[in-house]
């Protein structure tokens, strides 16, 4: 995925296909789509009923002939046809007509670090189905670093942690490139699942599909640290009787339940630091790391990393849109390329 800034400046729109949300940046218009990566299908007719936020609200509330699907998993398109149809509806007729008027439509897309050729091909095929004649792939780590304002082009270390829904990526960057990086199959969904499993096993309580995030928010700003509230009330369905029931949950037990996925993230950060040159690690002692991605807003996650690593930890101003804003800045030509001219003999 080595693409030049000159090639990106020729692109007309950029897409960040996330497992949780899909975002589209159109050159000259800015961010035009920021919707959940969800589509609702009528299994009898094959028709697309809804996409985005409306389709997400249908989750767990549909009759048997309506199926709610997520065509993107872990940054990889798992159903190209549905992903294409979802994108067409999210863009709308007006934007699609303006893009079709381009003589040779070019697109850019974020791709996970170390994505295999099959995953890259799936992203390209999805955008080709929208009419793109050429698709450029940009590493999500580079795009997110640019989007949150890190000086990646300087000869000094910048560390970024991309906290996605299905995966977490961590990297150290210098001189406009990735020095060392690690991709972990652990994200916000793993934390959600850990909480769901704990409540099912310990309290025989099943949660509605969309109630785990509110549970995390109920833990307050220090939710993953001992300084949060002592308990919180949770509403769900009793596993045995099937009736609605409320339980008061000890938040210390919830913090214990999510330690396994969070410890995997800490192990990944430690591996990257061990593989990083000592001079760059010395830079990070002062600069620390920057968290981006929707799961970076998990209450208390930054404090947990700060205590575990001993480094400063910062959350980007708008962590959820950093990647698409970064690739959008490249499209608009707001990023100057790094030029390393060979010395004359």
N, C-alpha and C positions, 0 to 999 in steps of 0.2 A: 504493500500500500504506500509506495513512494510516489506521491503526486506533488507537482510544483505549484506554487502560488499562482503562476501565470496560467496554468491550466484551470485552476479553480476560479479565477477571475472571468473566465469565459463561460462559466456555468450560470444558468438562469434561476435555478432553485435548488434548495438543499433539504434533505429529509433526515430526521433522527428517529429511526424505528426502534422504540424501546418496548420492553416487555410490558411495562405499565402504561406508558403514554406515547403517542405519536405526535411529532412536531414537524412543521413544514415552514421553511423560511423562503420567501420569494424575493429575488433581487429587486430593490427599489420599493418594496412594500413592507418588508420586515417579517416578523413572525405572524403568520396568518392562520395556522392551525396548532392547537395545543389541546388534544383530546385523548381520552383513554383508548388504548389499542384493543377495542372490543367491537364485535359485530354480532348481530342477532339474525339468524337465518330461519326461514320457514322450510322445514325438512320435507314437506309435502310438495311444494312447488319449486324449491331452490331459490326463492326470492330473498333478497336482502331487506330485512324489515327496519333495522335501525343500526346506527353506528355511534361510536363515541360515548358521551355521557349518558344519553338515553338508553343505549344498549347495556351499559354497565348497571344502570338501575334495574334492569330486567333480571340480572343474575339471581338465580334461586327463586324467581317469582313467575316463571313461565309455564304454560301448559306443555304437554309432551311433544307437540309438533313444532315447537319453537326451541331452537338450540342457540345458546350464547357461546360464542367461540372467541378465542384469542389467537389470531394468526401469527403472532410473534412471541417467541419464547427465548429469553436470555440474549436478546439482541439478534437472534437468528429468525428469519422468516421460515416458518414451518408449513404454511399454506399460502403459496404464491397467489393463487387465484383470488382467495378471499381478501388477502392483503391489498391487492390491486383494486378490488371493488370497494373496499373500505376507504382507501386513499382517494378514489374518485369522488365518493360522496362527501368526504371531509373537506376536500378542496372546493367543491361547489362548481356550478356551471360557469360562473363569471371568471374565476381564476383559471379554470381549465381552458376556456376559450382564449384568454390572454396568453397562456403558455403555448397553445397550439399555433398561435400566429408567429412564433419564433421560427426563423428559417431552418436552423439546425439546433433543436432543443438539447441542451446539456444539463445534466443533473449531478449533484454531489450527495453523498450519503455518509453518515457515521457508521463505522464497522468496529466491532469489539476488537481489542488487542489480541493478536495471534488467532484471528478467525480463520478457520480452515477454508480451502478453496471452494468447497461446496456451499458453505455459509455465505461467502462473498458472492458466489454466483447467484444465490437466491435473492440477495439484495439487488443485484444488478438486473435480474430478470423482472423483479417487481417494478422497478422504475422504467425499464424498457417498455413494459406493458402500459405505462402512462404516456408513452410517446417520446421518451428520451432517446436520442440517437447515440449519446455517449454518457457514461456514468463514471464519475471519479469517486473513489473510496478514500476516506480520511479516518485515521485512527481516532477512536473516541477519546483517548487520553490526550492527544494533541489538541483536538477541537475543544475539549473541556478546559484545558490549561489556558488556551487563548481566550476562551469566553469568560473566564474569571479573572483575567488581567495579569496572569503570571508572566514574568519576563523570560519566557522560554528561550529566546534567542541569545541571551547573555551567557558568558562562560562561567556560570555559577549554578548551583543546584536549585531546582524547584521540584517539590514533591506534591503529588496530587493523589487524592483518593476518590474514585468515582463509585459512589454507593448506589447501585441500581436495584431494581426490584428482584431480578433473578441472578445477578452476578455482581461482584465487587472487583474493581480493577485498581491497582496501585502502581505508581511509577515514579521514577526520578528522571527529570529532564534537564538537559543542558545543551547549549548551542543549537537549539531548534530541533533536537532529536531525543528519542528515548534512550537513556543509558541502561536502565534495567527496569523490568516491569514484571508483574505477576497478576494473573487473572484467577479469581476464586469463584467457584460455583455456589456462592452464598450471598444472599441479598436480603432485601426487606421482606420478601415472601417467606424466607426461611425463618425469620424472626416471628412473623405472623403465625406460621405453622407450629413453631415451638410453643407459643402461647395457647393456640387451639388445642394441641395435644395435652398440655398441662391441665387445662380446665376440664378436658374430657376424662382424663385419668383420675384426677384428684377430686373433682367436684361433680362428675357425671353430668357435665353441662356442655351442650353443643351451642356454638355461637353462630349467629347469622353471618353470611359471607362478608358483609361490609362493616362488621362491628369491631374488627380487630384494630384497625387504625384509630378509631375513637378511643379504644381501650388504652392504646399507647399514649394518646394525647391526654387522657385522664390522669396519667401518671405524672403530669406537670413537667416543668422544664428540667427537673433533675430526676426524671423517671427511672433512668438506669443506674442511678447512684443512691447511696443510703440517705440522701438528704430529701428525697421525695416524700409524698404522703404515705402514711403507714398502711392504709387500706383503701379500696375502691369497690363500688358496687357494680356488678356485672349482670346483665339480663340475657337470658338465652332459653334453650329448650332442654328439659330434663331427658337424659338418654333413655331412662327406664320407662317413664310414664308418657313421655311425649308432650307434657304440659309445659307452659311457660313458667319459668322460675327465675328468681334472683338470688345471687349469692354475694357475700362480701368476701373479697379476695385479699389476702395479704400480699402487698406489692413486693415485699422482700422475696417471696416465693416466685413471683413472676420474673423478677430480675434473675433469680437462680435458673429459671427455665430457659431464658434466652442467652445464657452464658456460652453454650456450646457454639452456636453460629457466630457470636461475637468474638470468641477466642480464635476461631478460624481466620477472621479478619486480622487480628493481632499477629497471628503466626505469619500471614502473608506479608504484613508490613515488616516484620523482623527479617524475613527471607530477602526482601528487596534491599534492606539496609545492609545485610551481610554481603550481598553481591555488589554493592555500590562501592566505588573507589573512596578511600578514606578522606580525600580532600573535599569531595562533594558531601560526605556525611558531616564533616565539620561545618559546612555552610548551613546544613539543615538544623543544626543545634540552635541557631539564631532565627532562621526563617521558618522552621517548622513545616507542617503540611497543611494543605487546603482541602477541605471536603466539599465535593459537589455531588449532584444527583439527588433524587427525591428522598432516598433513605437517609441522607445526611441530616435531615430534620428530625430523625428519631430522638425523642427527648433524652438528654443526658449522654448521647453517644459520643459527642465531642469531648465531654469531661472524662468519660471512661478512657478514651484514647490518650488524652493529656496525662492522666495519671499512670497509664501503662507504659507509655513511651518516654515520658519526661521531656517531650518536645512541645513547643507551642502548636496548638491546633486551631485553625480558623475555618469557619463555614463561609462559603462564598455568599455574596449579597443575594443572588437568586440562584441557588444551587441546582434547581430542577431544570433550568433552561440554559445552563452554561454551554453545553455541548453544541446545541443548535445555534446559539448566539455566536459562538466561536467560529463555526463553519460559515455562518452568515457574514461575519467580519472579513473572512477570507474572500468570499464572493464579492463583497463590496469594495475590496482593495484597500481596506483600512489597516492591513498588516504588511509591513515592509519586509521583503525577503532578506535573509541573511546571506551576505556575499563574502565569500572567503577567496580572494584573488590570490593565485600563486605568486610567490615572490620571484622577481626577475633574477636571473643568474648573474 
